[in-house]
Structure formats: structure tokens, C-alpha cells
């Protein structure tokens, strides 16, 4: 799970693994490792989810956290346009460390769409660059499972 | 707005003692694993049980026994460290990976309770960043709202100004630049009267509201003399600034277009002092224009108070003799003995008291126009002499025999039906035909009621301005009553009624209670149906004369009638002149 700080990475994992959501924002320090088994196209897949701390002015994601990753979910916060640039930078970093890996961009916080500052044109621009963009809400659960499933399908494919 | 933003705070679960214990004593609880190049677990040691790995098997894949190893594969050749990894709530480790010369790997877990403190600090920093983000978004929204408001203000053609308690401008909207020709930046700190170019009464009126000498709340209509020489008509609304005591808000509305349109409308509705836009008055105005260029004698007919003298003056003013004399002779006001001498003049010694040669009013009006008002009241013998003047254009002074040539235009006015007077033997028929070459009938007010609102508004503005009263409009009930009233005294009576009402009105709206009682009481019957009470009329005239110390002009004003009508009624009531 990669993205700027406070985009909702831990909340997405919590929603997907534990079907829970908390309004309280608690920052992640380091990495939190979760396991989740899922079934896709008749196959069983064990996902070892590494929820990394958010990228911000002080903390940058260490390359060592990225080692061994088979794919990743790149999370953006629709209400903060600056998370778009962070996502692009992280994508470049992963490409440099691991080479091109399967990934899905999750445009999170659809429950507060009225406050979004990332526009349709921005999303269109990402898609033009070959990104698979999915809108999600960790709060309502919309699109969360689908996001993980799409990534899993790409990993298997 | 910024005052409302809550400052971020950090909730630090770790105390200073935690730091000291961690740094000085340490609670590291290390554990280690030896993994070969194929990922099989060879050996382990330390406090593995503390992390939940109590039953480990050698020569089995490490990734199937230790949670995090799967995420590290393949291990590569470079040492690494994963700080602050956790897979259980509240327990963090740093994972160190060190390769051996043989290609095996040592994985060392190093627990530290510094994690909570680090997390709290990181939480606070992220909270602050989020707060800063929200604050910047809020400020952007405030700025946008401010810009939107500014644009709207400018579109509304309103100058908005904020004055401090000293009358100095602390804010002026951009619209000022278009109207006042002053840039808002250049006027800040200057006093309002240096920026708003108002003078005289206008300035005093505005100052009174700004300083609170009079209660604000009513718009003031002012004329501002802009530096470019242009006059701008504005309405200014002065309000208290609800945000700061002593500060004033000025909303200045540009009403120039409205004023100019209204002026054009009034200009169209007013002709030489006569007001009306009804079809009948339009006809009168057109007749005046048509007759002004001619030299024909004109008979002006109309009830008292309809403005016969105004019509005569309009004909004179529109004629080529406008710069020559215009003399009004009130024939009803002259006694039989005086009228000949006044009109035709006399020679010294012609009669007792004729101390010197005296030219008459016909000669005095030579080159110009003479109006014979109330011509129906001229005595018979004078009518004969008038006939000669009209036919020969010459006068003979009393006591002389030689006629004197005169070049005058003669206008006559009457409220009487002269045909009736001819039939009654009071007026010469041939004189009637002589003076009635052209005739203008002025309609009574009751026959052009559509002009009443316009007349009321005109008189209201005129008297409110003259008296300094703030009356600007008439409420619907008062207007209804005035529209229904018969107005036997016609426009003159209406004018006096409005003046009376303005004097009694303290507010901005003229209401029913401000009208004279005779207007609000039982509707007056049409003039033709009104019984004429000679005694009552006599008492009314005598009272007016007494109040005015015998001054007939003032008495006529008090009674709401012209001097000519006053003389005529005095005669009818047998009041000696």
C-alpha cells in the first residue's frame, strides 16, 4: 500500500481485511504487515499486505520496504490534489527499484466527493498514462474489495 | 476567520521516562533467524517466543513459519534494515538483514519501545500538515468568497465604503474608480468628504447621518460634482458597521441613469411650467406651439386655477417677442373708473388727480404681449374702446384726441362662458369675435385625472426641497383620496393641498392623515352642482383678507385662488375693493 500520508491506506486495508473503518486518523509508522486469503477465478491466493507509512515531507518510503513486492496499490486522496504528484513520484520510485510491477491506483474518499479537488481531467490524464484508476471509499467500503481483486487478478495474470 | 482554526496538538503516550528507560536501559528482546540461500530456516535463537514463534522447524521454508519473511524474498546480496515493522498491535521491531560470506542470511529482530513515541511525534506532524492543508483550503475559500463578493459589488454598480470613527475611509470598493474617478488604494486613510465630492446642503445632510446627528436608515439623494466636470446623481445609504462599533458603512448607488430618464420624462410632461401628459394637455401644448408663431388674438378659457396665465405666458415666451414686455391686466380687479385710465393712459389734467401724462398698459406692452385676464368682467364702455384697439392697433389716451399706434399682441382669458354673457347682454358680440380669433380650452383637473399623480409628485418634490422635509412619496390611500377628489380649484388647489400636507408630514411618506380635512371628508360634488353660498364665501374672503392685513395677493394664495378670481368673487360678494 503506497501513497501520500493520510490518503487512507491503513483504512483501506482495515476495511478489506477486518471490514472495519474508524474515523480516527492514526498515522502509520514504518510498516504494518497483514495477511488475507482470497479466492479468485477458482484459485486461492494469500495476500501479504505491507501497509507502508505515508510519504510526506519528512518521511520517504525506504527502498528496503519495497523489496519482495509482487504488486502494489497506489492510493490517492480525492480531496487533496497534492497526493496526485506524490503518487506519480512513488510510481517512478517503484519502477526504479523493482521495475514495472502490477498496480492499481485507488482514488479514495468518494464519500466526500463534494470536496474533491482532483478533477475528472486529472483522472483522465492518469488513465491516458496507462494507470488503472478505481474510485474507493474506505468509509463506505465502495470499490475496496474490487481494488484488491483487480490487483490480485493482475498478479495472477 | 483564522481565529476559528484549531491548533493541532500531539497526544504523546510515551513519557520522558520511557525515553530514558529505552535509551539507558533498553528493552530490546532480540531474536534472530539463520536462513540459507534457498529460504530454508537453519537456526534461530533469542526471544522468538515473545513474537509468537514458539514452535519452529529447521530445514523448512522460513516464509511459511515467520510472517514477514515472505515479503523479503528474494533476499539478494545487500544488507538491509526495515525499521518499525509490526504485525501485532503495539509491538514494533526493527528487522535487520545481514548476508554471510556463504550466502546465508541472518535476520535479526530488535524490539524497541521507542516506537510509541516515534509514532506520536509522527502523528502530530501529520496532523499539523493536515491542519495546514485544511487551513490553506479555508483561506483559499475565504479569498475566493471575497473575490466573488467584490465582483458582485462591482457588477451591482454600488460603491461600498467603510469609514472609521473619525470619518476616514478604511475600505472603498473598486466601483469607486468608475464613478468617483478615484482609485480605492489612493483614498484609504482620507476623510470621506475629500473623496465624495458633495457640497452645500447635500454635504451637511450626509455628514449628519455619518456622525449620527440624525438617525440613519433612509437613503439620501445627492448630486456629486466629479472632478471631470460630470455630475453624478447618487443615493447613499448610511449604516452602522455591525463588526466594529463607531465604524460606518456607506452604500452609494449610482442613480444617474434613473435621474436622467426621469428628467427626460418630466421635461416631456412639463411645458413652460405646465405639467401634464394627458391627451387633453398634449393638445393644449400643441395649440400653444402652433399659435406662438402667429400674431392672432387668442382667447384662453378655463376654470379658475387651471393655469390660464401660464398658457398666456407660454405663448409669449415661445413667440418672437419673448424678450419684449409681457403684461397681465386683471380686468376684474380694476374699477370701472380706473380701467380706462389704466389700459389707455391719460393726459395731465384729463381728470381730477391726473397730475401728469401717463401711458397706459397697452403702450407699456408695446412690442410685446398683453393679457387681458377676466375679460368677461370688463365694463361695456371699455369694451368699445378695446374693440378700437383690436381693430386699429392704436390707443387714445384719456384727454387726448390723437391716437397712438401700438404694436402688441393681445391675449384674453376668462373663466366665463362669453357666449352666455353675450346673450345676457353683458358682453359685446363683435368684441367676442375679435378676441376669439383663436381659442385654447384648458381642461379642468377632474377631466384629466391621469395627470394628478404626476402633478402631486412634482409639487411634492418642489415643496419638500424648499422646506427641507424628507417627504419623497405618497402612500396608496392618500393617493386614492386625492385621485377621487373633485378639485374645484383645479391645479392651484392641488398645489396648495400638497404644500399643506408636506408641512404637516414629518416622515418620508405622505399619508392620509397629512391631507387637508376638506379633501379627506365627503367627496366634493362636481363644481356645476355645488350650491354657491354667498355669505359663506364672503366670510371666507374677509377672514383671508384680515389674516393677510388686506394684502389681496396673499389672501388669494391663502384661499387657493388667483388674484383675478379673488377680485371677481369680492365683487360678487359685494366686498369693497
HADDOCK unambig.tbl for C-alpha pairs under 7 A between the chains (distance, minus, plus):
assign (segid A and resid 26 and name CA) (segid B and resid 123 and name CA) 6.53 0.50 0.50
assign (segid A and resid 27 and name CA) (segid B and resid 122 and name CA) 6.99 0.50 0.50
assign (segid A and resid 27 and name CA) (segid B and resid 123 and name CA) 5.20 0.50 0.50
assign (segid A and resid 29 and name CA) (segid B and resid 84 and name CA) 6.41 0.50 0.50
assign (segid A and resid 29 and name CA) (segid B and resid 119 and name CA) 5.65 0.50 0.50
assign (segid A and resid 30 and name CA) (segid B and resid 83 and name CA) 5.93 0.50 0.50
assign (segid A and resid 30 and name CA) (segid B and resid 84 and name CA) 4.43 0.50 0.50
assign (segid A and resid 30 and name CA) (segid B and resid 85 and name CA) 5.57 0.50 0.50
assign (segid A and resid 31 and name CA) (segid B and resid 84 and name CA) 6.28 0.50 0.50
assign (segid A and resid 31 and name CA) (segid B and resid 85 and name CA) 4.76 0.50 0.50
assign (segid A and resid 31 and name CA) (segid B and resid 86 and name CA) 6.32 0.50 0.50
assign (segid A and resid 32 and name CA) (segid B and resid 85 and name CA) 5.85 0.50 0.50
assign (segid A and resid 32 and name CA) (segid B and resid 86 and name CA) 4.89 0.50 0.50
assign (segid A and resid 32 and name CA) (segid B and resid 87 and name CA) 5.72 0.50 0.50
assign (segid A and resid 33 and name CA) (segid B and resid 86 and name CA) 6.20 0.50 0.50
assign (segid A and resid 33 and name CA) (segid B and resid 87 and name CA) 4.97 0.50 0.50
assign (segid A and resid 34 and name CA) (segid B and resid 87 and name CA) 6.46 0.50 0.50
assign (segid A and resid 64 and name CA) (segid B and resid 80 and name CA) 6.40 0.50 0.50
assign (segid A and resid 64 and name CA) (segid B and resid 81 and name CA) 6.86 0.50 0.50
assign (segid A and resid 64 and name CA) (segid B and resid 82 and name CA) 6.46 0.50 0.50
assign (segid A and resid 65 and name CA) (segid B and resid 82 and name CA) 6.48 0.50 0.50
assign (segid A and resid 67 and name CA) (segid B and resid 72 and name CA) 5.97 0.50 0.50
assign (segid A and resid 68 and name CA) (segid B and resid 71 and name CA) 5.14 0.50 0.50
assign (segid A and resid 68 and name CA) (segid B and resid 72 and name CA) 4.96 0.50 0.50
assign (segid A and resid 68 and name CA) (segid B and resid 73 and name CA) 5.01 0.50 0.50
assign (segid A and resid 68 and name CA) (segid B and resid 74 and name CA) 6.16 0.50 0.50
assign (segid A and resid 69 and name CA) (segid B and resid 71 and name CA) 6.45 0.50 0.50
